[in-house]
Amino acid sequence: MEYIYAAMLLHKAGQKIDEASVKKVLESAGVKVDEARIKALVASLEGVDIEKAIETQAVAAPVAQAAPAASEGAKPEKKADKVKDKAEEKKSEEAAAAGLGSLFG
């Protein structure tokens, strides 16, 4: 993940994302550099409009909702509703993972 962060930092600073620049950023952060990973990252970002990818693929973090206050007339939550919520949550996580993967090719 630190390799991606290095590329994003260079992009945000308006610098060219090349092997030497990514390596310098990683070394400055104290990361043990893997040359193959740097080459793969730079190659996968070639021709990618990073700003556009960030805008279209950004996934907002799920917002925690407060539980509604229980009242005497409140009905217990049905089991089918719980299963449905878990299925929707899993789809959301898969969509987030797919969106992040498309950033690299």
N, C-alpha and C positions, 0 to 999 in steps of 0.2 A: 504494500500500500504506500510505503514511503516513496517509491519510485514515481507513482502517480502524483503524489503530493509535490514532489520536486518539479515535475512537468507543469503542474498547475501554478506553482509559485513562479516559475519562469514566465509562464504565459501572462499571469497577472502583472508581473513587473515589466512586461513588454519586451522580454528577451527572447532570442531564438532558442527553440527547444532542439538542441543537438546533443550528441553523446558527451562532448566535453563539458557542456554547461550542466547537464544533469549530474554528471560525475562530481563536479565541483560542489554542487548543492548538497548531494548526499554525503560527501566527505566532510563538508562543513558541519553537517548535523551529526557526525560521528557514526555514520552507517557504514558497515562493511560492504563495499561495492562489488556487485556481480556484473561484469562486463556484458555477458550474454543477455541479462535482463534489461540492461540499458539499451542495447542494440534493438531488442525486441520492442521495447516501449517506443523508441524513436521511430522505428519502422512502422509500427501500428498507428502512430499519430500523424504520419506523413499524409498530407492532403485532407486532414480532418479540421473542420472549423470548430475549434474548441469552444468558443463562445456560444455558437449555435447548439452544440452538443450539450452544453451545460443547461441552456434554457429549455431544450426539448426533453432532456432525459432526467432532469432533477426530480427527485421524489421527496416530497415533504415527509418529515418524521411524523409518525402517528401521534395524535394528540390524546392524552389520557383524559377520559371523561369521568367526572364525579358520579358515583353511584346515586341513583335517586333515593330520596328518603322513603323508608318503608312506612306505609300507613296501614291501618286495620283493614281497609277494603282492597288492598293491593293483592293481585293474584300472583302466585309464584311463577317464575319464568319456566316456560316449557322446555323440555329437553331438545325438541326439534330446533328451537331458536338458538340454543347453545351450539348445536352441531353446525347450523347454518353460519353462525358467526365465526367459528373456527375455520370453516371452508373458505369464507371470504377473506379471512386474515392470511391464510396460506396462499391464496391467489395473489393477494397484495404483495406478499413477500417475494413470490416468484416473478411478478411483474417488475419489482424493483431490481431484482438480480438481473433480469433480462435487459433492462434499460442500462444498467451499468456495463454489462458485457458489450453492448453495441457501441460503446465509446471507443473500443479498440478494434473495430473492423467490422 
